[in-house]
Amino acid sequence: MEVMKLAGRLARFSPRLVRLAARLAGSPLRYMSGAPSESEMIVLNLPAAKLALLNDLNLVKQVLNDRDGTFPKSSDLELLLQPLIGRGVFGQPGGDAVKQVRRVYVRALSQVPDGVVDRIARQLTRQYLADWKQRGRPVPIPSELSRLTIDIVSQATLGTRFTPQQSQRFVDLFFEYHKRANPLVLLLAPRGLSKRRGLIKRIGLEEIGAQMRVLIGECFVDPLLDEASRARLSPFATALLESADLPNIAGTPLARDEARKTALVDEISVMLLAGHETSASVLSWLLWELAGQPDEQDSVGELLRAQETEAGGSLAAASALQESAQSRLSALIQESLRMYPPIAFLLRETQQDVVFRERAIPKGSYVVVSPWTVQRHRRLWQNPDRFDPTRWLGVEPPAERMAFIPFGQGPRVCPGKRFAELEMLAIMSELLLYHRFARARGRRPQPLGSLTSRPDRDFRLVAREIRES
């Protein structure tokens, strides 16, 4: 705690000291083991506010299902994301505007058939596998899966995708953004909007966010502003252009066009980031775990190949094999979601005084629901720190509903949950069908824990192709 306080004091000064403060504070996840994964609630006195970490599932449900606006998203998250997504829905605390734009997302994603998601994900995964084979060297898994999942979500919802050079640039910039956007720096800093905006500027997020927004504008937004472009027919583009928010922007024609473009960049930024980061992070960790379990890879691969072989034979046998293979893949993905939830903590603020477990939590306090601690809690899970996919195959009693919340819960549950699940199943089916992964040399990755739980380094795996005789 003293280290955290020192980091907070340093963060008030120069850009160099802000970055030193971030290094001193470290990942928020370094504070999420031990008591946080054993207690029902922990209340900390930060320099400028209280912070309540909730593992009590009744309190978790109360906060996440909040429909009265008592626990909106923290304004600190809005500040951390604003250089990149502007006024995009993901960074907003709540309210009617958020509800309206979320409906746009739900409508857009509902227009993409499951079969289209599966087809695009499989085709692009095969293309990436071919590229990895051609390179002939260990694969930088996190960055490659980030590129792949960006390609999938943009192709499915916007009808186009980055060039390879653009996608690599985008992924590199986003990783740098992640490393700098440590929320602990804001949590430990003095309250006050102007001071916090100054901190964001000193961290250096504005320049990185601006570069990423330029890429998004060039590849995805400029075509939408061309009325003759077929890009306007894509599901997300159609939903955005029909949204009540965009056509009614006041001002001169030039100002309206610029404001319209900015609004489109904001929401497409959210779609790309939220749409790819969940899957890329979860699958990166899953491949890391599987690379240490060759028998598990072999077992799932045999099921997938048997399913492929039986596809032209008995319908009943093919159906049974498909169900078995899908169950095994789903168990792998569920366990990766449990151990490495892509959003490790959901940061809210209290808009009024509340009482949790007979403790007074004053207005203006931080409230944290952490999927990371809930999903590794000693009371809720058997051997919670062990990667064990069999827990999803009926070996253990099913977890309590609120004990597994990798996509959130309540009115702000991730609208892309179904898309992500289909995408991850398709990607893993293709990766494990005729390939096995092994770890290359290098230290074990750790969860970054800033904006998401993505690995803190671009670890490499050896992808070996196998062919049955």
N, C-alpha and C positions, 0 to 999 in steps of 0.2 A: 504494500500500500504506500510506503514512503517513496518508493521508486516512482509510483504513479503520480504522487503529489509533486515530486521534483520535475517530472516530465511536464506537468501542467504549468509550473512556473516558467520553465524554459520556453514553452510554446508561445509565450506572450511577446517574444522579442523578434529576432531576425529570422529570415528563411532558413539559414544554416542551423539555428537553434531549434526551429520547429522540427526539422528533420531529425536532429539529434534527440529531441523529445520523443518522436515517434519510435526511434530505435530503442530508447530507454524503456518506453512503455511496452513495446513489443506487441505481439498479436493478442487481441482480447481473449483468444482461446487458451492462452497460457494461464489465465485465471479461472478457467472453467473446469478444472479437475479437482479431486479431493472433495471438500465440503460442498461446493456447488452441485456435485452430482450425487450427493447423499442427503442434503437438507431439503425441506419443503419450501423454505423461503429464507433468503439472506437479504438484509438491509445494510447498505453501505452509506457512510457519510462522505460524499465527494466534496471537493473544495467549495462548490457553489450550489450543490443540490444533493438530495438523497437519491439513492438508486436501489430499487427492490428487484431482486432476481427471483422469479416465481417458478417453482417446480410442482407446487400443489395443483393437481389437475383441475380442481374446481375453480381455482383462481385463473389458471391458464385459459379455461373455457370462458370465464367471465370477461377477461381482457380481450381475447381474440374475437369473441362473438359480440363485442360492444357495438351497439347500433344507436346509441345516444350521443356518441362523440365524446365520451368521458376519457377515452384512451386513444387519441389520434396518433398517427405516426409522428415520431420525433422530428422537430424542425431541424435538428442536426443532420439527419439523413437527407433532408431536402437540400441543405447547404452543400453536403458532400457530393450529391448527384447533379446539382444544378449546372455546373460547368459543362456537363456532358448531355443531359437530357432536358435542360431548360425547364419548362413548365410541364414536362411530360407527367403522365398520370402516376407513374411508379413512385415519384418523389413527393407527391402531394400528401399532406396530412389527412385529408378527408373532405367530406361535404358533397353537395349535389353535383358539382362539376366533375369530381372523381367518379361518382356513380354513373354519370352520363357517358364519360369516355370509356369506362370499363365495359359498358354495354356495347360500345363500338368494337372493342377487342373480342368480346364473346361472339358478337354477330359475325365478325370477320373469320374467326377460327372455326365457327360452325359451318362456314361455307367451304371449308377444305375437307373433302371426304377422307375417311380413314385410309381408304385404299390409295389415295394420292400421296398422303404422308408416307405410307409404307413404301410405295414405289420410288418416290424421290429419295428417301433415306437409303434404300438399298442400292439404287443406281449410283448415287454419289459416294457411298461407302466403298463400292467396288472400284470406282475411279481412284479414290485415295489409296486403296490397297495396291492397285497397279502402280501408282506413283511411288509408294514406299518400296515396292519390289525393285523398281527401276533405279532408285537411289542407291540401294544395296548397303545401307548402313542403319544403325539403330535409330528408331523413330522418336522424335521429341513429342511425346504423347499429349501433354496438355495443350500445346499450341496447335497441333494438328487436329485434335478433336474440337478445339474452339473454331478453327477454320471450317471444319466439316459441318458442325452444327449451325454456324452462321449461314453457310451455303444452303443447308436444308430449310431453315426457317424462312430465309429470304426468297428462295425459289418457290416454296409452297405458298407463301402469303403475298409476295410482291412480284412474282413471275420472272425474277432475274437474280443475279448474284454478283458479288465482287469478282474482279479478276484475281488470279492467284497472288499477284504482287500487292493489290489493294487489300486483300484479306490478311496477308501476312503483316502488312503495315498496321492494319486496324487491330489485330490481335496483340502485336507488340506494344502499341500505344495503350491498349486496355490493361495489359499486365502492369505497365508502369503506373497507370492511374490507380489500379488496385493497391500497389505497394505504397503509394503516397496517401491514400484516403483512409487513414487510420482513425476510426471514430473516437478512440480513447483521447486523442488530442483535444477534440471538442468537448468531450465529457468532463475533462479536467480543467478546461479553460474557464475564465469568467463568463457569466451570462451577459447578454447584450448583443443585438444583431450586428451592429457595426464592428465590434471587436471580433466576432466570429467570422464575418466576411473577410476581415483583414487576415485572419488565420488561414482561411481557404486560399487567399491570394498568395500568402507566403509559402504555403505547401506546394504551389505550382500546378494546381489542377486546371486552371483556366486555359493555359496554353495547350495542354494535352487534350482537354475536352474540345477545344476549338478545332484542332487538327482532325479529330475523329468526326466531328460534325461536318467538316468540309468533305470528307470521304463519303459520308452518308448522303449529303446533298448532291454531289456529283453523280453517284451511282443510282440512287433511288428516288430522290425528290425532283431533280430537274426533269426526268422523263415524265413524271406525273403532271408537271405544269405545262407540258406540251399536249394540247387537246387532241392531237392526232395520234398520240402514242398508245400502243396496245398495253403499255404498263398500267394504264388507267382501268383496265378490265380485271386486274388481279384482285383477289378477295379483300385484302387489307386496304389496298388503294381505293376500291369502290366504297368500302365502309367509311374510310376517312373522308373522302370527298363528299359523301352524302351526310356527314356529320353536321349537326346544326351549328357547331362551334366555328367551323372554318369559313363558310360563305359570308358571314355577317360581320366581318372585321371592318371597322370604320376607317375613314381617312381618304387621302388621295389614292388614285389607282396604283401609283408606284408604291406608296406606303402599304396599301392593302396587299399587293403582290408579295412584298417583302415579309409582311406579317404572316401571310398565308404560308409562305415557304418556311418561315421559322416554326410555325405550328406543326407543319408536316415533318420537319426534321426532328422536333421534340418527340412526337409520338412514334415515328419510325425508329428513332434511337431506342426508345423503350422496348418496342417489339423485338429489335435485333438483340439487345442486351439481355432482357429477361427471357427471350425466346431461345437463346443459345447457351447462356451461362449455366443454367441449372443442369442441362444435359451434359455439357462439356465437363463440368466439375465432377458430377457423379460418375460418369463413365471413366474419367481419368483415374479416380480412386479405385473403381472396380477393376480396371485393367492392372493397376499396381498390385492389388490384392491377388488377382488371379495369376499374375506372373510368378507369384510365390507358391501357387497351388497347381502344379501341372496336372495332377490327377483330376482335379475338378474341371480343368479345361478339356481334358481328354473325354471325360464322361459326357459333358454337355455337347462337345463336338460330335461324338458318336450318335447321340440322339438326333442332332440336326441333320447329319448325313443319312441316317436311317429314314428320317422323315422325307428327305429329298428323294431317296431311292424308292420309297413306297408311294410317292405321289401319283404314279401312273398305275398303281395296282388296286388292291382292295380299298374301298372307300372307308370302311369301318377301321381297318388297320391304319390307314393314313391319318384318319381323324384322331385316333388314340395316340399315335406318335406325335402328332402336332400338339395335342393338348399336353402331353408329357414334356415336350421340349419347351413349350411356352411357359409351363409352370416352373421349370428349372431356371429359365432365363429371368422370369419375373422375380423368383426368389433371390437371384443374384442382385438384381437391380434394387429390390426392396431393402436388402441388407446393406447395400452401398448407400442408399438414401438414409437408412437409419444411422449408420456410423459416421457418414460424412454429409449431413444435410447441407445443401448448397447455401442456404441462408442460415448461418449458425445462430443468429440471435435476431429477434424482432424487437426493435426499440420503440417504445411508446412513451408518451408523457401524460401526466394526470392533469386534467382540466378543472378538477375540484378536489377537495380533501376526501380521502378514502381511508377505510380501515381494512387491512388484510391480516387475518390470523391474529386479531386483537392488537395489531400494531398500527399506529396512525401514520399514514403516508400523506404528506401535505401536497397541496396543489403546486404544480411546477416541478414535481419529482419525475425521475426517469423510472419506467417500469420495463423490465426485460423479460420476455418469454424466450427462452433459448431452446430451440429444437436440439441443439448439441447436448445440453445437459439433460433435458427430458428424455431423450432417446438413448442416453447412456446412464440413466439413473439406476442406482443399485436396487431400489425398491420395486422398480417397474420391469426390469429385464434380468434374465439369467445370463451370467457371464457377459455383461454388456460391452466390454472392451474387446471381445473376440469376434472376428469376422466369421459368422456362422450362418450361411444361407438356409440351412435345414430348419432354422426356427420359423421359416415362412412356409414349410411344407407339412405342417401339422405335428411336428415333433414336440413343440412346446404349446401350451395354451395360448390363444391369440392375445395380443397386447390390448390394453385398454385403449379406447378410441382416441383420447387426447394424448396418449403416450407416443403417438406416431404422427407428427405434423410437419413433414418435410416441405409441403407446399403451402403451409399456413392453414388457417381455419377461419370460418366465418365470412363476413362480407368482403374481406380482402384476400380470400383464398386465391391462389394463382389461377387465372383464367386459362392458362396454357397447359394445365396439368394433363389433360387427355392427349394433347399433341406431344408433349414431352415423353409420356409413357409409350406411345406408339413408336416414336422416333428412336428411343433407346432400345426397345425390343428389336426393331429392324436393324439398327447398327450392330448390336451384339450378335444377332443371328449371322450377319455377314462376316463379322470379324472372327468368330469362333468356328465357322463352318470348315474352313480349310487352312486356318492359321493358328499357331501357338505363340504365346508371348513369354519372354523371359527377361529378367532384369539385367540391364547393363551395369557397369561399375558406377559408383557414385553414392553419395549419402542418401539416406532415406528422406523423402520429401515430408514436409510438415504442412498442415492447413494454414493458408495465409491469414484467414480470419478477419480481414478488413471489411470489404463489402460482401465477400462470399468466402466459402471454405475451399476454394480452389487450391491446388498445390502451390507451394511457395517457390518452386523452381520447375524448369522444363525438363523433368526427368525423361530418360530415354529407355525404351524397351526394344529388344530384338524381336522382330516379327519373322517367324519361320513358317514357310508354306509347307503343308503336308498334302500328299495325294495318296489315296488308298489304291492298292493294286487291284 
